[in-house]
Amino acid sequence: MFIAYAASLHGFRTVIRSVIAIDGTHLKGKFSGIMLVAICLDVNNQVFLLTCGFGDVEVEMSWTWFLNELKNAISSLEDWKIISNHYLGIKAAIKKM
């Protein structure tokens, strides 16, 4: 499941710096899997949640899917810088973009 709120996308297009941070975390408890997130900083240096997605495991395929959805949601990733923790799945997915 991929979530991109219209208000977040509008804010992203108007007042957000051109750096996107992506990361994932494992979910435990009733729901298992992973949550992938894309965040930015707004003009007030506040963390701004851009999108999030949920998958089964944190592997290249999950990151490729998430980055494709992110690209479709914001129209393009060409002018944006992406930072991450250099997880191998993220690096491989970014190379495919």
Biopython code that builds the backbone (N, CA, C, O; Angstrom):
import numpy as np
from Bio.PDB.StructureBuilder import StructureBuilder

atoms = [
    (1, "MET", "N", (0.844, -1.159, 0.000)),
    (1, "MET", "CA", (0.000, 0.000, 0.000)),
    (1, "MET", "C", (0.902, 1.238, 0.000)),
    (1, "MET", "O", (1.874, 1.308, 0.751)),
    (2, "PHE", "N", (0.569, 2.199, -0.842)),
    (2, "PHE", "CA", (1.322, 3.448, -0.952)),
    (2, "PHE", "C", (0.390, 4.595, -0.587)),
    (2, "PHE", "O", (-0.735, 4.662, -1.082)),
    (3, "ILE", "N", (0.851, 5.498, 0.277)),
    (3, "ILE", "CA", (0.024, 6.624, 0.716)),
    (3, "ILE", "C", (0.731, 7.927, 0.384)),
    (3, "ILE", "O", (1.876, 8.151, 0.776)),
    (4, "ALA", "N", (0.023, 8.786, -0.349)),
    (4, "ALA", "CA", (0.530, 10.122, -0.673)),
    (4, "ALA", "C", (-0.647, 11.086, -0.564)),
    (4, "ALA", "O", (-1.482, 11.152, -1.466)),
    (5, "TYR", "N", (-0.714, 11.819, 0.516)),
    (5, "TYR", "CA", (-1.816, 12.752, 0.725)),
    (5, "TYR", "C", (-1.693, 13.949, -0.209)),
    (5, "TYR", "O", (-0.590, 14.441, -0.451)),
    (6, "ALA", "N", (-2.818, 14.417, -0.731)),
    (6, "ALA", "CA", (-2.823, 15.556, -1.659)),
    (6, "ALA", "C", (-2.204, 16.790, -1.011)),
    (6, "ALA", "O", (-1.468, 17.524, -1.671)),
    (7, "ALA", "N", (-2.487, 17.031, 0.261)),
    (7, "ALA", "CA", (-1.928, 18.202, 0.946)),
    (7, "ALA", "C", (-0.401, 18.105, 1.038)),
    (7, "ALA", "O", (0.294, 19.110, 0.895)),
    (8, "SER", "N", (0.111, 16.912, 1.273)),
    (8, "SER", "CA", (1.567, 16.725, 1.325)),
    (8, "SER", "C", (2.194, 16.970, -0.036)),
    (8, "SER", "O", (3.242, 17.609, -0.133)),
    (9, "LEU", "N", (1.561, 16.466, -1.085)),
    (9, "LEU", "CA", (2.094, 16.670, -2.439)),
    (9, "LEU", "C", (2.052, 18.143, -2.828)),
    (9, "LEU", "O", (2.983, 18.643, -3.460)),
    (10, "HIS", "N", (0.984, 18.839, -2.457)),
    (10, "HIS", "CA", (0.889, 20.273, -2.750)),
    (10, "HIS", "C", (1.985, 21.036, -2.005)),
    (10, "HIS", "O", (2.664, 21.877, -2.594)),
    (11, "GLY", "N", (2.158, 20.749, -0.725)),
    (11, "GLY", "CA", (3.206, 21.404, 0.053)),
    (11, "GLY", "C", (4.580, 21.114, -0.505)),
    (11, "GLY", "O", (5.441, 21.993, -0.550)),
    (12, "PHE", "N", (4.782, 19.889, -0.927)),
    (12, "PHE", "CA", (6.063, 19.493, -1.501)),
    (12, "PHE", "C", (6.381, 20.316, -2.748)),
    (12, "PHE", "O", (7.520, 20.738, -2.943)),
    (13, "ARG", "N", (5.395, 20.537, -3.572)),
    (13, "ARG", "CA", (5.612, 21.270, -4.825)),
    (13, "ARG", "C", (5.796, 22.768, -4.614)),
    (13, "ARG", "O", (6.282, 23.460, -5.508)),
    (14, "THR", "N", (5.414, 23.276, -3.446)),
    (14, "THR", "CA", (5.449, 24.728, -3.256)),
    (14, "THR", "C", (6.490, 25.222, -2.256)),
    (14, "THR", "O", (7.089, 26.273, -2.486)),
    (15, "VAL", "N", (6.728, 24.516, -1.167)),
    (15, "VAL", "CA", (7.591, 25.086, -0.122)),
    (15, "VAL", "C", (8.653, 24.138, 0.433)),
    (15, "VAL", "O", (9.180, 24.374, 1.520)),
    (16, "ILE", "N", (8.964, 23.104, -0.275)),
    (16, "ILE", "CA", (9.896, 22.117, 0.257)),
    (16, "ILE", "C", (11.250, 22.232, -0.426)),
    (16, "ILE", "O", (11.333, 22.519, -1.620)),
    (17, "ARG", "N", (12.299, 22.007, 0.337)),
    (17, "ARG", "CA", (13.657, 22.000, -0.218)),
    (17, "ARG", "C", (13.839, 20.781, -1.122)),
    (17, "ARG", "O", (13.086, 19.812, -1.026)),
    (18, "SER", "N", (14.825, 20.836, -1.984)),
    (18, "SER", "CA", (14.968, 19.810, -3.024)),
    (18, "SER", "C", (15.762, 18.578, -2.586)),
    (18, "SER", "O", (16.507, 18.006, -3.381)),
    (19, "VAL", "N", (15.607, 18.170, -1.335)),
    (19, "VAL", "CA", (16.262, 16.964, -0.821)),
    (19, "VAL", "C", (15.191, 16.069, -0.202)),
    (19, "VAL", "O", (14.390, 16.517, 0.618)),
    (20, "ILE", "N", (15.190, 14.803, -0.605)),
    (20, "ILE", "CA", (14.250, 13.822, -0.073)),
    (20, "ILE", "C", (15.052, 12.768, 0.685)),
    (20, "ILE", "O", (16.006, 12.206, 0.149)),
    (21, "ALA", "N", (14.668, 12.502, 1.923)),
    (21, "ALA", "CA", (15.295, 11.432, 2.709)),
    (21, "ALA", "C", (14.362, 10.229, 2.689)),
    (21, "ALA", "O", (13.160, 10.363, 2.919)),
    (22, "ILE", "N", (14.919, 9.057, 2.415)),
    (22, "ILE", "CA", (14.111, 7.840, 2.413)),
    (22, "ILE", "C", (14.701, 6.844, 3.399)),
    (22, "ILE", "O", (15.917, 6.771, 3.581)),
    (23, "ASP", "N", (13.822, 6.082, 4.029)),
    (23, "ASP", "CA", (14.260, 5.062, 4.979)),
    (23, "ASP", "C", (13.125, 4.076, 5.185)),
    (23, "ASP", "O", (11.994, 4.314, 4.760)),
    (24, "GLY", "N", (13.432, 2.992, 5.827)),
    (24, "GLY", "CA", (12.442, 1.977, 6.133)),
    (24, "GLY", "C", (12.595, 1.494, 7.556)),
    (24, "GLY", "O", (13.666, 1.608, 8.153)),
    (25, "THR", "N", (11.525, 0.957, 8.092)),
    (25, "THR", "CA", (11.561, 0.381, 9.428)),
    (25, "THR", "C", (10.699, -0.869, 9.455)),
    (25, "THR", "O", (9.726, -0.986, 8.709)),
    (26, "HIS", "N", (11.064, -1.790, 10.312)),
    (26, "HIS", "CA", (10.312, -3.034, 10.432)),
    (26, "HIS", "C", (9.140, -2.830, 11.380)),
    (26, "HIS", "O", (9.273, -2.190, 12.423)),
    (27, "LEU", "N", (7.999, -3.377, 11.009)),
    (27, "LEU", "CA", (6.800, -3.311, 11.834)),
    (27, "LEU", "C", (6.705, -4.591, 12.650)),
    (27, "LEU", "O", (6.969, -5.682, 12.144)),
    (28, "LYS", "N", (6.330, -4.452, 13.905)),
    (28, "LYS", "CA", (6.200, -5.610, 14.787)),
    (28, "LYS", "C", (4.836, -5.556, 15.451)),
    (28, "LYS", "O", (4.201, -4.502, 15.500)),
    (29, "GLY", "N", (4.398, -6.667, 15.950)),
    (29, "GLY", "CA", (3.112, -6.704, 16.620)),
    (29, "GLY", "C", (2.045, -7.314, 15.733)),
    (29, "GLY", "O", (2.311, -8.264, 14.997)),
    (30, "LYS", "N", (0.835, -6.771, 15.801)),
    (30, "LYS", "CA", (-0.291, -7.309, 15.045)),
    (30, "LYS", "C", (-0.017, -7.295, 13.547)),
    (30, "LYS", "O", (-0.381, -8.237, 12.842)),
    (31, "PHE", "N", (0.621, -6.237, 13.055)),
    (31, "PHE", "CA", (0.942, -6.116, 11.637)),
    (31, "PHE", "C", (2.450, -6.222, 11.466)),
    (31, "PHE", "O", (3.205, -5.489, 12.104)),
    (32, "SER", "N", (2.879, -7.119, 10.621)),
    (32, "SER", "CA", (4.308, -7.262, 10.370)),
    (32, "SER", "C", (4.621, -6.772, 8.964)),
    (32, "SER", "O", (3.716, -6.530, 8.165)),
    (33, "GLY", "N", (5.887, -6.632, 8.672)),
    (33, "GLY", "CA", (6.324, -6.146, 7.370)),
    (33, "GLY", "C", (7.238, -4.959, 7.554)),
    (33, "GLY", "O", (7.950, -4.849, 8.553)),
    (34, "ILE", "N", (7.207, -4.064, 6.569)),
    (34, "ILE", "CA", (8.043, -2.866, 6.638)),
    (34, "ILE", "C", (7.231, -1.635, 6.271)),
    (34, "ILE", "O", (6.244, -1.718, 5.540)),
    (35, "MET", "N", (7.659, -0.504, 6.785)),
    (35, "MET", "CA", (7.108, 0.782, 6.379)),
    (35, "MET", "C", (8.246, 1.578, 5.753)),
    (35, "MET", "O", (9.288, 1.781, 6.375)),
    (36, "LEU", "N", (8.040, 2.024, 4.523)),
    (36, "LEU", "CA", (9.013, 2.834, 3.804)),
    (36, "LEU", "C", (8.507, 4.264, 3.801)),
    (36, "LEU", "O", (7.321, 4.495, 3.566)),
    (37, "VAL", "N", (9.384, 5.234, 4.056)),
    (37, "VAL", "CA", (8.951, 6.629, 4.120)),
    (37, "VAL", "C", (9.862, 7.521, 3.289)),
    (37, "VAL", "O", (11.045, 7.240, 3.092)),
    (38, "ALA", "N", (9.267, 8.600, 2.814)),
    (38, "ALA", "CA", (10.011, 9.677, 2.157)),
    (38, "ALA", "C", (9.667, 10.952, 2.913)),
    (38, "ALA", "O", (8.496, 11.317, 3.021)),
    (39, "ILE", "N", (10.685, 11.630, 3.436)),
    (39, "ILE", "CA", (10.466, 12.862, 4.188)),
    (39, "ILE", "C", (11.332, 13.976, 3.614)),
    (39, "ILE", "O", (12.289, 13.724, 2.882)),
    (40, "CYS", "N", (10.983, 15.205, 3.959)),
    (40, "CYS", "CA", (11.722, 16.390, 3.523)),
    (40, "CYS", "C", (11.754, 17.372, 4.688)),
    (40, "CYS", "O", (11.152, 17.134, 5.735)),
    (41, "LEU", "N", (12.455, 18.462, 4.492)),
    (41, "LEU", "CA", (12.400, 19.582, 5.429)),
    (41, "LEU", "C", (11.679, 20.725, 4.742)),
    (41, "LEU", "O", (11.924, 21.017, 3.572)),
    (42, "ASP", "N", (10.780, 21.374, 5.486)),
    (42, "ASP", "CA", (10.106, 22.536, 4.914)),
    (42, "ASP", "C", (10.943, 23.790, 5.172)),
    (42, "ASP", "O", (12.053, 23.701, 5.696)),
    (43, "VAL", "N", (10.414, 24.948, 4.807)),
    (43, "VAL", "CA", (11.189, 26.188, 4.936)),
    (43, "VAL", "C", (11.453, 26.574, 6.389)),
    (43, "VAL", "O", (12.318, 27.410, 6.651)),
    (44, "ASN", "N", (10.728, 25.985, 7.334)),
    (44, "ASN", "CA", (10.949, 26.238, 8.759)),
    (44, "ASN", "C", (11.816, 25.159, 9.406)),
    (44, "ASN", "O", (11.891, 25.077, 10.632)),
    (45, "ASN", "N", (12.473, 24.330, 8.585)),
    (45, "ASN", "CA", (13.300, 23.214, 9.065)),
    (45, "ASN", "C", (12.511, 22.183, 9.862)),
    (45, "ASN", "O", (13.066, 21.527, 10.743)),
    (46, "GLN", "N", (11.240, 22.034, 9.566)),
    (46, "GLN", "CA", (10.399, 21.033, 10.203)),
    (46, "GLN", "C", (10.333, 19.802, 9.304)),
    (46, "GLN", "O", (10.318, 19.922, 8.079)),
    (47, "VAL", "N", (10.293, 18.620, 9.915)),
    (47, "VAL", "CA", (10.186, 17.382, 9.149)),
    (47, "VAL", "C", (8.807, 17.328, 8.499)),
    (47, "VAL", "O", (7.790, 17.579, 9.145)),
    (48, "PHE", "N", (8.794, 16.998, 7.221)),
    (48, "PHE", "CA", (7.585, 16.998, 6.408)),
    (48, "PHE", "C", (7.436, 15.604, 5.804)),
    (48, "PHE", "O", (8.239, 15.210, 4.958)),
    (49, "LEU", "N", (6.419, 14.856, 6.226)),
    (49, "LEU", "CA", (6.176, 13.531, 5.664)),
    (49, "LEU", "C", (5.609, 13.686, 4.263)),
    (49, "LEU", "O", (4.540, 14.267, 4.078)),
    (50, "LEU", "N", (6.318, 13.171, 3.294)),
    (50, "LEU", "CA", (5.868, 13.255, 1.912)),
    (50, "LEU", "C", (5.002, 12.055, 1.548)),
    (50, "LEU", "O", (3.849, 12.226, 1.151)),
    (51, "THR", "N", (5.534, 10.859, 1.675)),
    (51, "THR", "CA", (4.789, 9.643, 1.356)),
    (51, "THR", "C", (5.237, 8.513, 2.270)),
    (51, "THR", "O", (6.283, 8.592, 2.915)),
    (52, "CYS", "N", (4.433, 7.471, 2.314)),
    (52, "CYS", "CA", (4.849, 6.249, 2.992)),
    (52, "CYS", "C", (4.241, 5.061, 2.261)),
    (52, "CYS", "O", (3.234, 5.185, 1.564)),
    (53, "GLY", "N", (4.862, 3.934, 2.434)),
    (53, "GLY", "CA", (4.386, 2.712, 1.806)),
    (53, "GLY", "C", (4.647, 1.536, 2.718)),
    (53, "GLY", "O", (5.497, 1.595, 3.607)),
    (54, "PHE", "N", (3.913, 0.476, 2.491)),
    (54, "PHE", "CA", (4.037, -0.709, 3.329)),
    (54, "PHE", "C", (4.305, -1.923, 2.455)),
    (54, "PHE", "O", (3.688, -2.089, 1.402)),
    (55, "GLY", "N", (5.221, -2.764, 2.893)),
    (55, "GLY", "CA", (5.570, -3.956, 2.134)),
    (55, "GLY", "C", (5.876, -5.121, 3.048)),
    (55, "GLY", "O", (5.726, -5.040, 4.267)),
    (56, "ASP", "N", (6.308, -6.208, 2.430)),
    (56, "ASP", "CA", (6.593, -7.427, 3.194)),
    (56, "ASP", "C", (8.009, -7.450, 3.756)),
    (56, "ASP", "O", (8.208, -7.728, 4.939)),
    (57, "VAL", "N", (8.992, -7.157, 2.907)),
    (57, "VAL", "CA", (10.392, -7.200, 3.328)),
    (57, "VAL", "C", (11.147, -6.033, 2.704)),
    (57, "VAL", "O", (10.776, -5.537, 1.641)),
    (58, "GLU", "N", (12.215, -5.599, 3.382)),
    (58, "GLU", "CA", (13.010, -4.471, 2.896)),
    (58, "GLU", "C", (14.090, -4.990, 1.947)),
    (58, "GLU", "O", (15.226, -5.239, 2.349)),
    (59, "VAL", "N", (13.713, -5.144, 0.696)),
    (59, "VAL", "CA", (14.631, -5.627, -0.340)),
    (59, "VAL", "C", (14.554, -4.683, -1.540)),
    (59, "VAL", "O", (13.731, -3.769, -1.573)),
    (60, "GLU", "N", (15.412, -4.915, -2.513)),
    (60, "GLU", "CA", (15.465, -4.056, -3.696)),
    (60, "GLU", "C", (14.100, -3.923, -4.380)),
    (60, "GLU", "O", (13.724, -2.828, -4.799)),
    (61, "MET", "N", (13.368, -5.015, -4.493)),
    (61, "MET", "CA", (12.067, -4.976, -5.159)),
    (61, "MET", "C", (11.103, -4.020, -4.445)),
    (61, "MET", "O", (10.376, -3.274, -5.101)),
    (62, "SER", "N", (11.092, -4.039, -3.128)),
    (62, "SER", "CA", (10.224, -3.134, -2.362)),
    (62, "SER", "C", (10.627, -1.682, -2.580)),
    (62, "SER", "O", (9.772, -0.815, -2.757)),
    (63, "TRP", "N", (11.934, -1.418, -2.567)),
    (63, "TRP", "CA", (12.407, -0.053, -2.770)),
    (63, "TRP", "C", (12.159, 0.423, -4.193)),
    (63, "TRP", "O", (11.828, 1.591, -4.398)),
    (64, "THR", "N", (12.309, -0.453, -5.181)),
    (64, "THR", "CA", (12.027, -0.078, -6.566)),
    (64, "THR", "C", (10.562, 0.297, -6.713)),
    (64, "THR", "O", (10.236, 1.309, -7.333)),
    (65, "TRP", "N", (9.675, -0.517, -6.145)),
    (65, "TRP", "CA", (8.242, -0.213, -6.176)),
    (65, "TRP", "C", (7.969, 1.133, -5.510)),
    (65, "TRP", "O", (7.271, 1.978, -6.071)),
    (66, "PHE", "N", (8.521, 1.331, -4.310)),
    (66, "PHE", "CA", (8.271, 2.565, -3.566)),
    (66, "PHE", "C", (8.774, 3.791, -4.331)),
    (66, "PHE", "O", (8.067, 4.795, -4.417)),
    (67, "LEU", "N", (9.973, 3.722, -4.881)),
    (67, "LEU", "CA", (10.525, 4.865, -5.614)),
    (67, "LEU", "C", (9.756, 5.141, -6.902)),
    (67, "LEU", "O", (9.617, 6.298, -7.297)),
    (68, "ASN", "N", (9.257, 4.103, -7.559)),
    (68, "ASN", "CA", (8.414, 4.322, -8.740)),
    (68, "ASN", "C", (7.118, 5.023, -8.360)),
    (68, "ASN", "O", (6.676, 5.936, -9.057)),
    (69, "GLU", "N", (6.506, 4.599, -7.256)),
    (69, "GLU", "CA", (5.281, 5.260, -6.782)),
    (69, "GLU", "C", (5.563, 6.709, -6.388)),
    (69, "GLU", "O", (4.773, 7.605, -6.687)),
    (70, "LEU", "N", (6.687, 6.931, -5.721)),
    (70, "LEU", "CA", (7.080, 8.288, -5.340)),
    (70, "LEU", "C", (7.271, 9.156, -6.578)),
    (70, "LEU", "O", (6.794, 10.289, -6.633)),
    (71, "LYS", "N", (7.961, 8.622, -7.555)),
    (71, "LYS", "CA", (8.198, 9.347, -8.811)),
    (71, "LYS", "C", (6.877, 9.698, -9.490)),
    (71, "LYS", "O", (6.713, 10.819, -9.970)),
    (72, "ASN", "N", (5.939, 8.764, -9.536)),
    (72, "ASN", "CA", (4.630, 9.032, -10.131)),
    (72, "ASN", "C", (3.855, 10.081, -9.343)),
    (72, "ASN", "O", (3.148, 10.902, -9.928)),
    (73, "ALA", "N", (3.985, 10.058, -8.028)),
    (73, "ALA", "CA", (3.245, 11.004, -7.187)),
    (73, "ALA", "C", (3.749, 12.434, -7.343)),
    (73, "ALA", "O", (2.956, 13.375, -7.326)),
    (74, "ILE", "N", (5.069, 12.606, -7.497)),
    (74, "ILE", "CA", (5.610, 13.971, -7.583)),
    (74, "ILE", "C", (5.995, 14.357, -9.005)),
    (74, "ILE", "O", (6.559, 15.428, -9.231)),
    (75, "SER", "N", (5.691, 13.494, -9.954)),
    (75, "SER", "CA", (5.894, 13.733, -11.387)),
    (75, "SER", "C", (7.305, 13.451, -11.870)),
    (75, "SER", "O", (7.471, 13.023, -13.013)),
    (76, "SER", "N", (8.319, 13.667, -11.066)),
    (76, "SER", "CA", (9.687, 13.450, -11.520)),
    (76, "SER", "C", (10.629, 13.437, -10.323)),
    (76, "SER", "O", (10.375, 14.094, -9.313)),
    (77, "LEU", "N", (11.705, 12.692, -10.447)),
    (77, "LEU", "CA", (12.750, 12.704, -9.420)),
    (77, "LEU", "C", (14.030, 13.334, -9.956)),
    (77, "LEU", "O", (15.040, 13.374, -9.254)),
    (78, "GLU", "N", (13.997, 13.825, -11.188)),
    (78, "GLU", "CA", (15.209, 14.302, -11.850)),
    (78, "GLU", "C", (15.895, 15.459, -11.135)),
    (78, "GLU", "O", (17.123, 15.471, -11.046)),
    (79, "ASP", "N", (15.155, 16.417, -10.629)),
    (79, "ASP", "CA", (15.751, 17.601, -10.011)),
    (79, "ASP", "C", (15.917, 17.468, -8.499)),
    (79, "ASP", "O", (16.263, 18.443, -7.832)),
    (80, "TRP", "N", (15.680, 16.300, -7.958)),
    (80, "TRP", "CA", (15.705, 16.108, -6.515)),
    (80, "TRP", "C", (16.902, 15.277, -6.102)),
    (80, "TRP", "O", (17.346, 14.394, -6.836)),
    (81, "LYS", "N", (17.416, 15.569, -4.924)),
    (81, "LYS", "CA", (18.503, 14.790, -4.333)),
    (81, "LYS", "C", (17.892, 13.837, -3.322)),
    (81, "LYS", "O", (17.032, 14.231, -2.533)),
    (82, "ILE", "N", (18.328, 12.592, -3.340)),
    (82, "ILE", "CA", (17.810, 11.587, -2.415)),
    (82, "ILE", "C", (18.936, 11.164, -1.484)),
    (82, "ILE", "O", (20.034, 10.829, -1.927)),
    (83, "ILE", "N", (18.647, 11.186, -0.178)),
    (83, "ILE", "CA", (19.617, 10.696, 0.796)),
    (83, "ILE", "C", (19.019, 9.482, 1.500)),
    (83, "ILE", "O", (17.804, 9.385, 1.675)),
    (84, "SER", "N", (19.889, 8.563, 1.900)),
    (84, "SER", "CA", (19.439, 7.345, 2.569)),
    (84, "SER", "C", (20.571, 6.809, 3.435)),
    (84, "SER", "O", (21.639, 7.412, 3.542)),
    (85, "ASN", "N", (20.311, 5.668, 4.044)),
    (85, "ASN", "CA", (21.331, 5.029, 4.880)),
    (85, "ASN", "C", (22.217, 4.076, 4.075)),
    (85, "ASN", "O", (22.961, 3.292, 4.663)),
    (86, "HIS", "N", (22.153, 4.127, 2.774)),
    (86, "HIS", "CA", (22.963, 3.311, 1.854)),
    (86, "HIS", "C", (22.698, 1.815, 1.975)),
    (86, "HIS", "O", (23.575, 1.003, 1.682)),
    (87, "TYR", "N", (21.508, 1.453, 2.401)),
    (87, "TYR", "CA", (21.115, 0.050, 2.391)),
    (87, "TYR", "C", (21.210, -0.453, 0.950)),
    (87, "TYR", "O", (20.814, 0.257, 0.026)),
    (88, "LEU", "N", (21.725, -1.659, 0.747)),
    (88, "LEU", "CA", (21.976, -2.171, -0.604)),
    (88, "LEU", "C", (20.726, -2.167, -1.482)),
    (88, "LEU", "O", (20.814, -1.875, -2.675)),
    (89, "GLY", "N", (19.575, -2.484, -0.916)),
    (89, "GLY", "CA", (18.332, -2.472, -1.686)),
    (89, "GLY", "C", (17.977, -1.084, -2.179)),
    (89, "GLY", "O", (17.469, -0.930, -3.290)),
    (90, "ILE", "N", (18.239, -0.071, -1.362)),
    (90, "ILE", "CA", (17.972, 1.314, -1.756)),
    (90, "ILE", "C", (18.923, 1.725, -2.869)),
    (90, "ILE", "O", (18.502, 2.312, -3.866)),
    (91, "LYS", "N", (20.194, 1.420, -2.702)),
    (91, "LYS", "CA", (21.185, 1.806, -3.714)),
    (91, "LYS", "C", (20.855, 1.191, -5.071)),
    (91, "LYS", "O", (20.931, 1.870, -6.095)),
    (92, "ALA", "N", (20.493, -0.075, -5.084)),
    (92, "ALA", "CA", (20.165, -0.748, -6.342)),
    (92, "ALA", "C", (18.897, -0.166, -6.963)),
    (92, "ALA", "O", (18.824, -0.004, -8.181)),
    (93, "ALA", "N", (17.903, 0.148, -6.139)),
    (93, "ALA", "CA", (16.650, 0.711, -6.651)),
    (93, "ALA", "C", (16.871, 2.104, -7.230)),
    (93, "ALA", "O", (16.288, 2.446, -8.259)),
    (94, "ILE", "N", (17.705, 2.909, -6.581)),
    (94, "ILE", "CA", (17.988, 4.259, -7.083)),
    (94, "ILE", "C", (18.709, 4.185, -8.422)),
    (94, "ILE", "O", (18.442, 4.991, -9.314)),
    (95, "LYS", "N", (19.610, 3.239, -8.571)),
    (95, "LYS", "CA", (20.322, 3.089, -9.846)),
    (95, "LYS", "C", (19.359, 2.776, -10.987)),
    (95, "LYS", "O", (19.614, 3.155, -12.130)),
    (96, "LYS", "N", (18.262, 2.092, -10.691)),
    (96, "LYS", "CA", (17.270, 1.750, -11.716)),
    (96, "LYS", "C", (16.413, 2.944, -12.119)),
    (96, "LYS", "O", (15.782, 2.928, -13.176)),
    (97, "MET", "N", (16.388, 3.965, -11.294)),
    (97, "MET", "CA", (15.533, 5.120, -11.588)),
    (97, "MET", "C", (16.156, 5.906, -12.666)),
    (97, "MET", "O", (15.609, 6.929, -13.080)),
]
sb = StructureBuilder()
sb.init_structure("model")
sb.init_model(0)
sb.init_chain("A")
sb.init_seg("    ")
for serial, (resi, resn, name, xyz) in enumerate(atoms, 1):
    if name == "N":
        sb.init_residue(resn, " ", resi, " ")
    sb.init_atom(name, np.array(xyz, "f"), 0.0, 1.0, " ", f" {name:<3s}", serial, name[0])
structure = sb.get_structure()
